[in-house]
């Protein structure tokens, strides 16, 4: 059985600390892993709906919004994250 943390997220689903530490130092590979880890959430939040020419509702990912969210994550990790002892 997976052990859960206070956040309720199983430990094996968290990003490893060395990846986070490398991402804070602006390591491109680590930042890619951070973005990959949150891709499901980014895509969910950037999903929009519109009517097509036949009046059917279509779901799509707003690529501009997705890029903006990815930029904000990178900016937050490289400029604001602090590892507490």
HULINVEN-V512473 format. One record per residue. N is the residue number from 0. RES is the residue in three letters. PHI is phi as a letter, one per 30 degrees, with the letter a starting at -180 (NA if undefined). PSI is psi in whole degrees, -180 to 180 (none if undefined). D_FIRST is the distance of its C-alpha to the first C-alpha in Angstrom with 2 decimals. Layout:
n=N res=RES phi=PHI psi=PSI d_first=D_FIRST
n=N res=RES phi=PHI psi=PSI d_first=D_FIRST
This chain:
n=0 res=UNK phi=NA psi=137 d_first=0.00
n=1 res=UNK phi=d psi=135 d_first=3.80
n=2 res=UNK phi=d psi=132 d_first=6.40
n=3 res=UNK phi=c psi=147 d_first=9.26
n=4 res=UNK phi=c psi=-179 d_first=12.86
n=5 res=UNK phi=e psi=-33 d_first=15.92
n=6 res=UNK phi=d psi=-14 d_first=16.59
n=7 res=UNK phi=i psi=-4 d_first=13.46
n=8 res=UNK phi=d psi=126 d_first=12.89
n=9 res=UNK phi=e psi=141 d_first=9.72
n=10 res=UNK phi=e psi=-35 d_first=11.29
n=11 res=UNK phi=d psi=-5 d_first=11.24
n=12 res=UNK phi=c psi=-1 d_first=13.31
n=13 res=UNK phi=d psi=156 d_first=15.88
n=14 res=UNK phi=d psi=137 d_first=19.11
n=15 res=UNK phi=d psi=145 d_first=19.51
n=16 res=UNK phi=e psi=-42 d_first=22.04
n=17 res=UNK phi=d psi=-33 d_first=24.62
n=18 res=UNK phi=d psi=-44 d_first=24.78
n=19 res=UNK phi=d psi=-44 d_first=25.42
n=20 res=UNK phi=d psi=-42 d_first=27.99
n=21 res=UNK phi=d psi=-39 d_first=29.72
n=22 res=UNK phi=d psi=-39 d_first=29.83
n=23 res=UNK phi=d psi=-33 d_first=31.48
n=24 res=UNK phi=d psi=11 d_first=34.06
n=25 res=UNK phi=i psi=30 d_first=34.77
n=26 res=UNK phi=d psi=121 d_first=33.36
n=27 res=UNK phi=d psi=-38 d_first=33.70
n=28 res=UNK phi=d psi=-43 d_first=30.91
n=29 res=UNK phi=d psi=-40 d_first=28.43
n=30 res=UNK phi=d psi=-37 d_first=29.85
n=31 res=UNK phi=d psi=-39 d_first=29.31
n=32 res=UNK phi=d psi=-38 d_first=25.60
n=33 res=UNK phi=d psi=-48 d_first=25.47
n=34 res=UNK phi=d psi=-41 d_first=27.36
n=35 res=UNK phi=d psi=-40 d_first=25.21
n=36 res=UNK phi=d psi=-37 d_first=22.06
n=37 res=UNK phi=c psi=7 d_first=23.86
n=38 res=UNK phi=e psi=-40 d_first=25.76
n=39 res=UNK phi=e psi=-42 d_first=24.02
n=40 res=UNK phi=d psi=-42 d_first=24.95
n=41 res=UNK phi=e psi=-49 d_first=28.42
n=42 res=UNK phi=d psi=-39 d_first=29.20
n=43 res=UNK phi=d psi=-46 d_first=28.10
n=44 res=UNK phi=d psi=-24 d_first=30.30
n=45 res=UNK phi=c psi=3 d_first=33.15
n=46 res=UNK phi=d psi=133 d_first=33.27
n=47 res=UNK phi=b psi=166 d_first=36.59
n=48 res=UNK phi=b psi=145 d_first=38.47
n=49 res=UNK phi=a psi=160 d_first=42.12
n=50 res=UNK phi=d psi=134 d_first=44.61
n=51 res=UNK phi=d psi=-177 d_first=45.98
n=52 res=UNK phi=d psi=-21 d_first=49.65
n=53 res=UNK phi=c psi=3 d_first=49.15
n=54 res=UNK phi=i psi=8 d_first=47.50
n=55 res=UNK phi=d psi=143 d_first=43.97
n=56 res=UNK phi=d psi=125 d_first=41.11
n=57 res=UNK phi=c psi=139 d_first=39.42
n=58 res=UNK phi=c psi=138 d_first=36.27
n=59 res=UNK phi=a psi=160 d_first=36.50
n=60 res=UNK phi=c psi=123 d_first=35.08
n=61 res=UNK phi=d psi=103 d_first=37.66
n=62 res=UNK phi=d psi=-32 d_first=37.81
n=63 res=UNK phi=d psi=-44 d_first=39.84
n=64 res=UNK phi=d psi=-41 d_first=37.35
n=65 res=UNK phi=d psi=-46 d_first=34.47
n=66 res=UNK phi=d psi=-40 d_first=36.50
n=67 res=UNK phi=d psi=-41 d_first=37.26
n=68 res=UNK phi=d psi=-42 d_first=33.63
n=69 res=UNK phi=d psi=-42 d_first=32.79
n=70 res=UNK phi=d psi=-45 d_first=35.77
n=71 res=UNK phi=d psi=-38 d_first=34.69
n=72 res=UNK phi=d psi=-47 d_first=31.22
n=73 res=UNK phi=d psi=-46 d_first=32.95
n=74 res=UNK phi=d psi=-43 d_first=35.53
n=75 res=UNK phi=d psi=-44 d_first=33.03
n=76 res=UNK phi=d psi=-45 d_first=30.99
n=77 res=UNK phi=d psi=-20 d_first=34.16
n=78 res=UNK phi=c psi=-21 d_first=36.21
n=79 res=UNK phi=b psi=-22 d_first=34.11
n=80 res=UNK phi=d psi=137 d_first=30.76
n=81 res=UNK phi=b psi=134 d_first=30.78
n=82 res=UNK phi=d psi=122 d_first=28.15
n=83 res=UNK phi=d psi=142 d_first=28.03
n=84 res=UNK phi=d psi=none d_first=27.85
